[in-house]
Amino acid sequence: MTAYYNPNAPKKSANLSINSDLIQQAKALKINLSKLLEEKLAQTIAAQKESVWIDENKEAIEEYNDRVSKSGVFSDRLRRF
């Protein structure tokens, strides 16, 4: 996965409100909440940035796909298989 953040940036404290039952279960299972949040937050940010990029480039992607469906790709003339 491409990092959309600096994994070496310093840590910063944050106040969160989390369901108390989930906290108790996570502690019982020795789940590192900070690490889990960072991993899931990074995945969520990457997915949303990808979605934004697709939306921003939708017109160009559609035009490219139309051109390929009509004319094929550049390498079609060069391939020997």
Biopython code that builds the backbone (N, CA, C, O; Angstrom):
import numpy as np
from Bio.PDB.StructureBuilder import StructureBuilder

atoms = [
    (1, "MET", "N", (0.838, -1.168, 0.000)),
    (1, "MET", "CA", (0.000, 0.000, 0.000)),
    (1, "MET", "C", (0.889, 1.240, 0.000)),
    (1, "MET", "O", (1.852, 1.306, 0.764)),
    (2, "THR", "N", (0.585, 2.210, -0.835)),
    (2, "THR", "CA", (1.296, 3.476, -0.861)),
    (2, "THR", "C", (0.952, 4.249, 0.395)),
    (2, "THR", "O", (-0.222, 4.382, 0.740)),
    (3, "ALA", "N", (1.965, 4.764, 1.085)),
    (3, "ALA", "CA", (1.718, 5.551, 2.298)),
    (3, "ALA", "C", (1.244, 6.951, 1.905)),
    (3, "ALA", "O", (1.919, 7.668, 1.166)),
    (4, "TYR", "N", (0.082, 7.318, 2.411)),
    (4, "TYR", "CA", (-0.459, 8.651, 2.180)),
    (4, "TYR", "C", (-0.150, 9.551, 3.370)),
    (4, "TYR", "O", (-0.775, 10.596, 3.553)),
    (5, "TYR", "N", (0.811, 9.135, 4.164)),
    (5, "TYR", "CA", (1.194, 9.885, 5.346)),
    (5, "TYR", "C", (2.648, 9.572, 5.650)),
    (5, "TYR", "O", (3.230, 8.657, 5.068)),
    (6, "ASN", "N", (3.220, 10.319, 6.547)),
    (6, "ASN", "CA", (4.607, 10.098, 6.951)),
    (6, "ASN", "C", (4.620, 9.139, 8.139)),
    (6, "ASN", "O", (4.300, 9.550, 9.254)),
    (7, "PRO", "N", (4.980, 7.879, 7.930)),
    (7, "PRO", "CA", (4.966, 6.920, 9.041)),
    (7, "PRO", "C", (5.997, 7.238, 10.121)),
    (7, "PRO", "O", (5.936, 6.678, 11.215)),
    (8, "ASN", "N", (6.937, 8.126, 9.828)),
    (8, "ASN", "CA", (7.955, 8.503, 10.808)),
    (8, "ASN", "C", (7.624, 9.794, 11.547)),
    (8, "ASN", "O", (8.427, 10.273, 12.347)),
    (9, "ALA", "N", (6.454, 10.356, 11.286)),
    (9, "ALA", "CA", (6.055, 11.588, 11.984)),
    (9, "ALA", "C", (5.907, 11.287, 13.471)),
    (9, "ALA", "O", (5.569, 10.167, 13.855)),
    (10, "PRO", "N", (6.162, 12.289, 14.299)),
    (10, "PRO", "CA", (6.040, 12.048, 15.742)),
    (10, "PRO", "C", (4.594, 11.743, 16.136)),
    (10, "PRO", "O", (3.647, 12.163, 15.471)),
    (11, "LYS", "N", (4.454, 11.005, 17.230)),
    (11, "LYS", "CA", (3.127, 10.662, 17.749)),
    (11, "LYS", "C", (2.537, 11.876, 18.449)),
    (11, "LYS", "O", (3.260, 12.714, 18.989)),
    (12, "LYS", "N", (1.208, 11.956, 18.429)),
    (12, "LYS", "CA", (0.505, 13.044, 19.100)),
    (12, "LYS", "C", (-0.681, 12.449, 19.844)),
    (12, "LYS", "O", (-1.407, 11.618, 19.298)),
    (13, "SER", "N", (-0.875, 12.866, 21.071)),
    (13, "SER", "CA", (-2.001, 12.375, 21.861)),
    (13, "SER", "C", (-3.309, 12.896, 21.290)),
    (13, "SER", "O", (-3.373, 14.002, 20.754)),
    (14, "ALA", "N", (-4.355, 12.078, 21.413)),
    (14, "ALA", "CA", (-5.687, 12.480, 20.955)),
    (14, "ALA", "C", (-6.712, 11.919, 21.929)),
    (14, "ALA", "O", (-6.560, 10.804, 22.429)),
    (15, "ASN", "N", (-7.736, 12.682, 22.190)),
    (15, "ASN", "CA", (-8.816, 12.206, 23.056)),
    (15, "ASN", "C", (-9.897, 11.593, 22.192)),
    (15, "ASN", "O", (-10.381, 12.219, 21.249)),
    (16, "LEU", "N", (-10.274, 10.369, 22.514)),
    (16, "LEU", "CA", (-11.306, 9.665, 21.757)),
    (16, "LEU", "C", (-12.344, 9.124, 22.724)),
    (16, "LEU", "O", (-12.037, 8.813, 23.875)),
    (17, "SER", "N", (-13.558, 9.018, 22.250)),
    (17, "SER", "CA", (-14.610, 8.359, 23.018)),
    (17, "SER", "C", (-14.936, 7.053, 22.316)),
    (17, "SER", "O", (-15.333, 7.037, 21.151)),
    (18, "ILE", "N", (-14.762, 5.955, 23.046)),
    (18, "ILE", "CA", (-14.954, 4.626, 22.466)),
    (18, "ILE", "C", (-15.861, 3.828, 23.398)),
    (18, "ILE", "O", (-15.789, 3.969, 24.619)),
    (19, "ASN", "N", (-16.698, 3.003, 22.823)),
    (19, "ASN", "CA", (-17.594, 2.141, 23.577)),
    (19, "ASN", "C", (-16.796, 1.377, 24.641)),
    (19, "ASN", "O", (-15.798, 0.730, 24.327)),
    (20, "SER", "N", (-17.237, 1.455, 25.886)),
    (20, "SER", "CA", (-16.485, 0.866, 26.996)),
    (20, "SER", "C", (-16.369, -0.654, 26.878)),
    (20, "SER", "O", (-15.351, -1.222, 27.273)),
    (21, "ASP", "N", (-17.382, -1.314, 26.347)),
    (21, "ASP", "CA", (-17.305, -2.765, 26.182)),
    (21, "ASP", "C", (-16.218, -3.130, 25.172)),
    (21, "ASP", "O", (-15.483, -4.098, 25.363)),
    (22, "LEU", "N", (-16.123, -2.343, 24.093)),
    (22, "LEU", "CA", (-15.073, -2.592, 23.101)),
    (22, "LEU", "C", (-13.689, -2.400, 23.713)),
    (22, "LEU", "O", (-12.771, -3.172, 23.435)),
    (23, "ILE", "N", (-13.541, -1.374, 24.545)),
    (23, "ILE", "CA", (-12.250, -1.127, 25.197)),
    (23, "ILE", "C", (-11.877, -2.305, 26.085)),
    (23, "ILE", "O", (-10.736, -2.766, 26.056)),
    (24, "GLN", "N", (-12.819, -2.790, 26.867)),
    (24, "GLN", "CA", (-12.546, -3.918, 27.769)),
    (24, "GLN", "C", (-12.155, -5.163, 26.981)),
    (24, "GLN", "O", (-11.210, -5.862, 27.345)),
    (25, "GLN", "N", (-12.879, -5.435, 25.906)),
    (25, "GLN", "CA", (-12.559, -6.624, 25.104)),
    (25, "GLN", "C", (-11.197, -6.489, 24.435)),
    (25, "GLN", "O", (-10.435, -7.453, 24.368)),
    (26, "ALA", "N", (-10.893, -5.299, 23.942)),
    (26, "ALA", "CA", (-9.594, -5.071, 23.301)),
    (26, "ALA", "C", (-8.463, -5.261, 24.308)),
    (26, "ALA", "O", (-7.448, -5.882, 23.990)),
    (27, "LYS", "N", (-8.630, -4.736, 25.508)),
    (27, "LYS", "CA", (-7.599, -4.904, 26.541)),
    (27, "LYS", "C", (-7.432, -6.381, 26.890)),
    (27, "LYS", "O", (-6.308, -6.862, 27.036)),
    (28, "ALA", "N", (-8.557, -7.109, 27.024)),
    (28, "ALA", "CA", (-8.487, -8.535, 27.362)),
    (28, "ALA", "C", (-7.748, -9.318, 26.281)),
    (28, "ALA", "O", (-7.067, -10.301, 26.574)),
    (29, "LEU", "N", (-7.884, -8.883, 25.041)),
    (29, "LEU", "CA", (-7.229, -9.558, 23.920)),
    (29, "LEU", "C", (-5.859, -8.966, 23.600)),
    (29, "LEU", "O", (-5.204, -9.366, 22.638)),
    (30, "LYS", "N", (-5.439, -8.008, 24.422)),
    (30, "LYS", "CA", (-4.131, -7.347, 24.257)),
    (30, "LYS", "C", (-3.976, -6.708, 22.872)),
    (30, "LYS", "O", (-2.919, -6.787, 22.247)),
    (31, "ILE", "N", (-5.047, -6.082, 22.420)),
    (31, "ILE", "CA", (-5.018, -5.372, 21.140)),
    (31, "ILE", "C", (-4.435, -3.979, 21.373)),
    (31, "ILE", "O", (-4.890, -3.247, 22.252)),
    (32, "ASN", "N", (-3.439, -3.623, 20.591)),
    (32, "ASN", "CA", (-2.820, -2.306, 20.678)),
    (32, "ASN", "C", (-3.723, -1.317, 19.930)),
    (32, "ASN", "O", (-3.715, -1.258, 18.701)),
    (33, "LEU", "N", (-4.494, -0.549, 20.690)),
    (33, "LEU", "CA", (-5.469, 0.354, 20.076)),
    (33, "LEU", "C", (-4.821, 1.440, 19.224)),
    (33, "LEU", "O", (-5.342, 1.785, 18.164)),
    (34, "SER", "N", (-3.706, 1.974, 19.669)),
    (34, "SER", "CA", (-3.035, 3.022, 18.900)),
    (34, "SER", "C", (-2.590, 2.494, 17.537)),
    (34, "SER", "O", (-2.799, 3.131, 16.505)),
    (35, "LYS", "N", (-1.972, 1.315, 17.564)),
    (35, "LYS", "CA", (-1.506, 0.715, 16.307)),
    (35, "LYS", "C", (-2.677, 0.382, 15.396)),
    (35, "LYS", "O", (-2.631, 0.645, 14.194)),
    (36, "LEU", "N", (-3.741, -0.204, 15.978)),
    (36, "LEU", "CA", (-4.917, -0.566, 15.190)),
    (36, "LEU", "C", (-5.555, 0.670, 14.564)),
    (36, "LEU", "O", (-5.909, 0.657, 13.385)),
    (37, "LEU", "N", (-5.704, 1.732, 15.344)),
    (37, "LEU", "CA", (-6.298, 2.958, 14.818)),
    (37, "LEU", "C", (-5.448, 3.533, 13.692)),
    (37, "LEU", "O", (-5.980, 3.936, 12.657)),
    (38, "GLU", "N", (-4.140, 3.573, 13.883)),
    (38, "GLU", "CA", (-3.266, 4.093, 12.826)),
    (38, "GLU", "C", (-3.410, 3.285, 11.547)),
    (38, "GLU", "O", (-3.516, 3.858, 10.463)),
    (39, "GLU", "N", (-3.414, 1.957, 11.658)),
    (39, "GLU", "CA", (-3.525, 1.104, 10.471)),
    (39, "GLU", "C", (-4.858, 1.313, 9.761)),
    (39, "GLU", "O", (-4.898, 1.492, 8.544)),
    (40, "LYS", "N", (-5.940, 1.290, 10.518)),
    (40, "LYS", "CA", (-7.274, 1.439, 9.916)),
    (40, "LYS", "C", (-7.474, 2.847, 9.380)),
    (40, "LYS", "O", (-8.090, 3.022, 8.329)),
    (41, "LEU", "N", (-6.969, 3.850, 10.078)),
    (41, "LEU", "CA", (-7.094, 5.223, 9.608)),
    (41, "LEU", "C", (-6.306, 5.419, 8.314)),
    (41, "LEU", "O", (-6.773, 6.096, 7.398)),
    (42, "ALA", "N", (-5.120, 4.831, 8.237)),
    (42, "ALA", "CA", (-4.323, 4.919, 7.012)),
    (42, "ALA", "C", (-5.048, 4.254, 5.851)),
    (42, "ALA", "O", (-5.044, 4.779, 4.737)),
    (43, "GLN", "N", (-5.675, 3.096, 6.100)),
    (43, "GLN", "CA", (-6.429, 2.406, 5.044)),
    (43, "GLN", "C", (-7.628, 3.244, 4.602)),
    (43, "GLN", "O", (-7.910, 3.345, 3.408)),
    (44, "THR", "N", (-8.327, 3.838, 5.557)),
    (44, "THR", "CA", (-9.497, 4.661, 5.238)),
    (44, "THR", "C", (-9.097, 5.892, 4.437)),
    (44, "THR", "O", (-9.758, 6.246, 3.461)),
    (45, "ILE", "N", (-8.019, 6.541, 4.848)),
    (45, "ILE", "CA", (-7.532, 7.724, 4.127)),
    (45, "ILE", "C", (-7.121, 7.347, 2.710)),
    (45, "ILE", "O", (-7.450, 8.058, 1.760)),
    (46, "ALA", "N", (-6.405, 6.237, 2.559)),
    (46, "ALA", "CA", (-5.973, 5.799, 1.230)),
    (46, "ALA", "C", (-7.181, 5.527, 0.341)),
    (46, "ALA", "O", (-7.194, 5.926, -0.823)),
    (47, "ALA", "N", (-8.196, 4.853, 0.878)),
    (47, "ALA", "CA", (-9.392, 4.544, 0.090)),
    (47, "ALA", "C", (-10.129, 5.811, -0.315)),
    (47, "ALA", "O", (-10.596, 5.920, -1.448)),
    (48, "GLN", "N", (-10.236, 6.764, 0.593)),
    (48, "GLN", "CA", (-10.938, 8.002, 0.256)),
    (48, "GLN", "C", (-10.148, 8.842, -0.735)),
    (48, "GLN", "O", (-10.731, 9.450, -1.633)),
    (49, "LYS", "N", (-8.831, 8.884, -0.585)),
    (49, "LYS", "CA", (-8.016, 9.629, -1.553)),
    (49, "LYS", "C", (-8.099, 8.985, -2.933)),
    (49, "LYS", "O", (-8.133, 9.684, -3.946)),
    (50, "GLU", "N", (-8.132, 7.658, -2.975)),
    (50, "GLU", "CA", (-8.290, 6.951, -4.250)),
    (50, "GLU", "C", (-9.634, 7.296, -4.883)),
    (50, "GLU", "O", (-9.721, 7.529, -6.089)),
    (51, "SER", "N", (-10.671, 7.325, -4.065)),
    (51, "SER", "CA", (-12.004, 7.659, -4.559)),
    (51, "SER", "C", (-12.057, 9.086, -5.106)),
    (51, "SER", "O", (-12.658, 9.340, -6.150)),
    (52, "VAL", "N", (-11.423, 10.008, -4.388)),
    (52, "VAL", "CA", (-11.370, 11.403, -4.847)),
    (52, "VAL", "C", (-10.616, 11.480, -6.168)),
    (52, "VAL", "O", (-11.047, 12.180, -7.085)),
    (53, "TRP", "N", (-9.488, 10.766, -6.279)),
    (53, "TRP", "CA", (-8.698, 10.785, -7.515)),
    (53, "TRP", "C", (-9.529, 10.249, -8.681)),
    (53, "TRP", "O", (-9.521, 10.821, -9.771)),
    (54, "ILE", "N", (-10.243, 9.150, -8.444)),
    (54, "ILE", "CA", (-11.075, 8.579, -9.503)),
    (54, "ILE", "C", (-12.148, 9.569, -9.931)),
    (54, "ILE", "O", (-12.396, 9.735, -11.125)),
    (55, "ASP", "N", (-12.787, 10.230, -8.966)),
    (55, "ASP", "CA", (-13.811, 11.231, -9.295)),
    (55, "ASP", "C", (-13.210, 12.394, -10.085)),
    (55, "ASP", "O", (-13.805, 12.865, -11.054)),
    (56, "GLU", "N", (-12.035, 12.851, -9.668)),
    (56, "GLU", "CA", (-11.387, 13.977, -10.347)),
    (56, "GLU", "C", (-10.936, 13.617, -11.762)),
    (56, "GLU", "O", (-10.847, 14.491, -12.624)),
    (57, "ASN", "N", (-10.657, 12.358, -11.999)),
    (57, "ASN", "CA", (-10.131, 11.926, -13.298)),
    (57, "ASN", "C", (-11.130, 11.101, -14.097)),
    (57, "ASN", "O", (-10.769, 10.478, -15.096)),
    (58, "LYS", "N", (-12.375, 11.097, -13.661)),
    (58, "LYS", "CA", (-13.398, 10.265, -14.287)),
    (58, "LYS", "C", (-13.542, 10.562, -15.787)),
    (58, "LYS", "O", (-13.625, 9.643, -16.602)),
    (59, "GLU", "N", (-13.569, 11.823, -16.133)),
    (59, "GLU", "CA", (-13.745, 12.204, -17.542)),
    (59, "GLU", "C", (-12.589, 11.683, -18.402)),
    (59, "GLU", "O", (-12.810, 11.136, -19.482)),
    (60, "ALA", "N", (-11.362, 11.856, -17.918)),
    (60, "ALA", "CA", (-10.192, 11.394, -18.679)),
    (60, "ALA", "C", (-10.190, 9.875, -18.793)),
    (60, "ALA", "O", (-9.852, 9.329, -19.843)),
    (61, "ILE", "N", (-10.566, 9.196, -17.717)),
    (61, "ILE", "CA", (-10.613, 7.729, -17.741)),
    (61, "ILE", "C", (-11.649, 7.253, -18.752)),
    (61, "ILE", "O", (-11.389, 6.327, -19.520)),
    (62, "GLU", "N", (-12.818, 7.880, -18.756)),
    (62, "GLU", "CA", (-13.867, 7.503, -19.707)),
    (62, "GLU", "C", (-13.437, 7.760, -21.145)),
    (62, "GLU", "O", (-13.696, 6.938, -22.024)),
    (63, "GLU", "N", (-12.778, 8.897, -21.396)),
    (63, "GLU", "CA", (-12.299, 9.205, -22.740)),
    (63, "GLU", "C", (-11.248, 8.187, -23.189)),
    (63, "GLU", "O", (-11.261, 7.742, -24.337)),
    (64, "TYR", "N", (-10.345, 7.823, -22.289)),
    (64, "TYR", "CA", (-9.327, 6.832, -22.617)),
    (64, "TYR", "C", (-9.980, 5.489, -22.937)),
    (64, "TYR", "O", (-9.646, 4.854, -23.937)),
    (65, "ASN", "N", (-10.899, 5.064, -22.096)),
    (65, "ASN", "CA", (-11.581, 3.782, -22.325)),
    (65, "ASN", "C", (-12.348, 3.789, -23.640)),
    (65, "ASN", "O", (-12.360, 2.781, -24.347)),
    (66, "ASP", "N", (-12.989, 4.905, -23.985)),
    (66, "ASP", "CA", (-13.689, 5.016, -25.269)),
    (66, "ASP", "C", (-12.711, 4.893, -26.430)),
    (66, "ASP", "O", (-12.973, 4.193, -27.408)),
    (67, "ARG", "N", (-11.574, 5.588, -26.307)),
    (67, "ARG", "CA", (-10.570, 5.546, -27.377)),
    (67, "ARG", "C", (-10.031, 4.128, -27.546)),
    (67, "ARG", "O", (-9.856, 3.661, -28.672)),
    (68, "VAL", "N", (-9.769, 3.447, -26.439)),
    (68, "VAL", "CA", (-9.243, 2.080, -26.507)),
    (68, "VAL", "C", (-10.281, 1.142, -27.118)),
    (68, "VAL", "O", (-9.936, 0.270, -27.915)),
    (69, "SER", "N", (-11.547, 1.317, -26.750)),
    (69, "SER", "CA", (-12.570, 0.423, -27.302)),
    (69, "SER", "C", (-12.760, 0.652, -28.806)),
    (69, "SER", "O", (-13.132, -0.270, -29.532)),
    (70, "LYS", "N", (-12.509, 1.867, -29.267)),
    (70, "LYS", "CA", (-12.661, 2.166, -30.704)),
    (70, "LYS", "C", (-11.405, 1.850, -31.499)),
    (70, "LYS", "O", (-11.485, 1.314, -32.605)),
    (71, "SER", "N", (-10.253, 2.177, -30.944)),
    (71, "SER", "CA", (-9.006, 2.079, -31.705)),
    (71, "SER", "C", (-8.020, 1.059, -31.176)),
    (71, "SER", "O", (-7.018, 0.783, -31.835)),
    (72, "GLY", "N", (-8.267, 0.500, -30.025)),
    (72, "GLY", "CA", (-7.298, -0.405, -29.413)),
    (72, "GLY", "C", (-6.216, 0.393, -28.708)),
    (72, "GLY", "O", (-6.259, 1.623, -28.680)),
    (73, "VAL", "N", (-5.258, -0.300, -28.145)),
    (73, "VAL", "CA", (-4.168, 0.386, -27.456)),
    (73, "VAL", "C", (-2.970, 0.519, -28.383)),
    (73, "VAL", "O", (-2.862, -0.200, -29.377)),
    (74, "PHE", "N", (-2.079, 1.433, -28.059)),
    (74, "PHE", "CA", (-0.914, 1.737, -28.871)),
    (74, "PHE", "C", (-0.106, 0.489, -29.183)),
    (74, "PHE", "O", (0.352, 0.303, -30.310)),
    (75, "SER", "N", (0.068, -0.369, -28.178)),
    (75, "SER", "CA", (0.938, -1.529, -28.357)),
    (75, "SER", "C", (0.328, -2.615, -29.242)),
    (75, "SER", "O", (1.027, -3.554, -29.621)),
    (76, "ASP", "N", (-0.956, -2.510, -29.580)),
    (76, "ASP", "CA", (-1.562, -3.520, -30.453)),
    (76, "ASP", "C", (-0.812, -3.674, -31.762)),
    (76, "ASP", "O", (-0.695, -4.782, -32.287)),
    (77, "ARG", "N", (-0.303, -2.569, -32.294)),
    (77, "ARG", "CA", (0.427, -2.608, -33.573)),
    (77, "ARG", "C", (1.842, -3.163, -33.417)),
    (77, "ARG", "O", (2.465, -3.566, -34.399)),
    (78, "LEU", "N", (2.340, -3.183, -32.198)),
    (78, "LEU", "CA", (3.717, -3.606, -31.961)),
    (78, "LEU", "C", (3.834, -5.051, -31.478)),
    (78, "LEU", "O", (4.885, -5.674, -31.629)),
    (79, "ARG", "N", (2.786, -5.569, -30.914)),
    (79, "ARG", "CA", (2.841, -6.929, -30.355)),
    (79, "ARG", "C", (2.940, -7.968, -31.457)),
    (79, "ARG", "O", (2.408, -7.789, -32.553)),
    (80, "ARG", "N", (3.632, -9.060, -31.148)),
    (80, "ARG", "CA", (3.763, -10.140, -32.109)),
    (80, "ARG", "C", (3.203, -11.435, -31.557)),
    (80, "ARG", "O", (3.583, -12.521, -31.996)),
    (81, "PHE", "N", (2.287, -11.321, -30.580)),
    (81, "PHE", "CA", (1.667, -12.512, -29.997)),
    (81, "PHE", "C", (0.175, -12.376, -30.016)),
    (81, "PHE", "O", (-0.534, -13.277, -29.568)),
]
sb = StructureBuilder()
sb.init_structure("model")
sb.init_model(0)
sb.init_chain("A")
sb.init_seg("    ")
for serial, (resi, resn, name, xyz) in enumerate(atoms, 1):
    if name == "N":
        sb.init_residue(resn, " ", resi, " ")
    sb.init_atom(name, np.array(xyz, "f"), 0.0, 1.0, " ", f" {name:<3s}", serial, name[0])
structure = sb.get_structure()
